[in-house]
Amino acid sequence: MTQFSKEVMHVGEMASGAALTVPVYRLKGNDNGPSVYIQANMHGAEVQGNAVIFQLLELLKNTKLKGDITLVPYANPVGCNHKNGEYTLGRFDPITGVNWNRMYHFDESIIKPFVRESIGKDDKTIEDNFKALMINSIEEKLDHNIFGLTTGQRIAYQLQRLAHKADLVLDLHTGPISSKHLYCPEYAKESAQYFDIPHTLLIPNDFDGALDESTFCPWWKLQEAFSDLGIEFSISSQSLNKESFTVELGSQEQIDLDVALEDAKSILNYLQYKGVIDTTEYKPKKMTRYGCYLKDYKAFYSPMGGMVDYLAEFGTPLKAGEPLARILRMDNYGDGDPLHYVSLDHEVLPILHFASASVNQGTELYKVFTKFFTL
């Protein structure tokens, strides 16, 4: 039986004084493999990841672990509870308007001084010292910010402190109405084939505020800084093994425990490949996996308002000129054209679309891969 523990992390307070808390589950390995951090539900409506964490906990009960695994469902208690009628809004902080997943921290100015102090030290010492530096930088933000923090920053930094302790980081999300897809650092492309996910977005090694970026970009920038001095320090090496991903599990506002079980096994494929779990039980599914660089991931905005019938299927290449959708305009019936078909002049791979049939002109209808390729 895997050694299991649970704690409740206090991440903030409401106006009434009620505590905002997040559950944290820890599974102890034998210290012979990389450590892992997995969180879910940073955006309020993106709930499938909680079901996946449940299934992971169930599957890992009797699995021999080499590395420690930390799992955090309900990562954002404000977003989880931000309801308007039947819908969960929690994608943006309602006070500041900032995306909850754009509040993490990375200060690139820490890299060069650290490298200068680390010349001549072995990789293990550098790794331990750099982890400590990143954790300390977050604790400084949490404990010594004289002007205070927003609610979102306070939540994000406490989650990030946990993530910085791990070697491998998975942030579980969903789209509006969406296929499964993976945000993968360009340098970690090889790992994408170990997830049972057909669509991979290869993202540059730049920081834009998201959790995955906040945990892999520092290591990448560290590697670059050593390389500039002619010193080899590879984060893809077996000894360092630093990777972070955003895992998009499908559509928001719903859970499916049976699908979550398959998603959990997909994650265990990857963890087995990385040497976190001591088993040969899991094998990636055979499938066509498509890749696309982030710069070629495009949004298509509605050319008019109306009621949309979404036609394009996810994961199936859509040839130039074939319709993405048709828009119904009943106000035109009898004295105009009530149906309008929308298409693109080049082949795309549809990945997700807007959740509602009712759209204003300029609504983001679809997001699509362009210039896609097989991995």
FENBELGI-V33116 format. One record per residue. SS is DSSP state (H for helix, E for strand, C for the rest). PHI is phi in whole degrees, -180 to 180 (* if undefined). Layout:
SS,PHI
SS,PHI
This chain:
C,*
C,-67
E,-69
E,-127
E,-144
E,-137
E,-136
E,-114
E,-97
E,-83
E,-115
E,166
E,-137
C,-88
C,-59
C,-76
C,95
C,-64
E,-79
E,-94
E,-128
E,-134
E,-77
E,-127
E,-108
E,-126
E,-117
E,-94
C,-95
C,-97
C,69
C,-108
C,-143
C,-66
C,-92
E,-132
E,-126
E,-132
E,-131
E,-144
C,72
C,-67
C,-95
C,-58
C,-83
C,-95
C,-100
H,-60
H,-60
H,-64
H,-66
H,-67
H,-63
H,-56
H,-68
H,-62
H,-60
H,-65
H,-69
H,-84
C,-54
C,-117
C,-106
C,-76
E,-103
C,-91
C,-112
C,-73
E,-128
E,-114
E,-126
E,-131
C,-81
C,48
C,-61
C,-124
H,-66
H,-70
H,-61
H,-56
C,-103
C,-87
E,-106
E,-137
C,63
C,-83
E,-110
E,-95
C,-85
C,-43
C,-97
E,-124
C,-59
C,-68
C,-86
C,-98
C,79
C,-86
E,-57
H,-57
H,-95
H,-132
C,-116
C,-79
C,-124
C,-153
C,-110
C,-64
C,-67
H,-77
H,-71
H,-62
H,-60
H,-64
H,-62
H,-59
H,-77
H,-103
C,-60
C,93
C,-87
C,-77
H,-59
H,-65
H,-65
H,-60
H,-59
H,-62
H,-68
H,-72
H,-58
H,-62
H,-63
H,-65
H,-64
H,-64
H,-65
H,-72
H,-64
H,-62
H,-65
H,-74
H,-104
C,-132
C,-97
C,-67
C,-96
C,82
C,-131
C,-72
H,-56
H,-65
H,-63
H,-62
H,-66
H,-60
H,-66
H,-69
H,-67
H,-65
H,-60
H,-67
H,-65
H,-66
C,-78
C,-101
C,-91
E,-121
E,-127
E,-125
E,-110
E,-91
E,-133
E,-141
E,-100
C,-68
E,-112
E,-148
C,-81
E,-79
E,-151
E,-127
E,-90
E,-128
E,-58
H,-55
H,-72
H,-104
H,-55
H,-58
H,-73
H,-60
H,-71
H,-93
C,-96
C,-84
C,-131
C,-79
E,-128
E,-125
E,-97
E,-91
E,-106
C,-69
C,-87
C,-125
C,-99
C,-132
C,101
C,-85
H,-63
H,-58
H,-65
H,-68
H,-107
H,-99
H,-60
H,-57
H,-68
H,-65
H,-64
H,-64
H,-59
H,-61
H,-65
H,-66
H,-61
H,-61
C,-96
C,78
C,-109
C,-81
C,-151
C,-105
C,-76
C,-91
C,-69
C,-62
C,-77
C,-95
C,61
C,-104
E,-144
E,-142
E,-140
E,-100
E,-107
E,-93
E,-99
E,123
E,-98
C,-83
C,66
C,-156
C,-124
C,-139
H,-67
H,-70
H,-66
H,-61
H,-64
H,-66
H,-63
H,-65
H,-65
H,-60
H,-65
H,-69
H,-54
H,-66
H,-66
H,-65
H,-59
C,-85
C,80
C,-85
E,-115
C,-99
C,-160
C,-121
C,-72
C,-102
C,-135
C,-61
C,-71
C,-80
C,-160
C,-79
C,-108
E,-99
E,-119
E,-156
E,-78
H,-55
H,-64
H,-104
E,-93
E,-117
E,-96
E,-112
E,-102
C,-63
C,-75
C,-157
C,-80
E,154
E,-108
E,-102
E,-102
E,-76
C,-107
C,-71
C,-86
C,-68
C,79
C,-110
E,-53
E,-106
C,-70
C,-54
C,89
C,-76
E,-72
E,-75
E,-160
E,-126
E,-112
E,-90
C,-125
H,-65
H,-67
H,-93
C,-64
C,95
C,-138
C,-176
C,-98
C,-79
E,-117
E,-128
E,-93
E,-118
E,-148
C,-120
C,-93
C,-148
C,-68
E,-138
E,-121
E,-66
E,-116
E,-155
E,-142
C,-56
C,-79
C,-110
C,-79
E,-92
E,-132
C,-89
C,-58
C,93
C,-66
E,-72
E,-77
E,-131
E,-119
E,-137
E,-79
C,-115
C,50
C,-79
E,-151
E,-89
C,-90
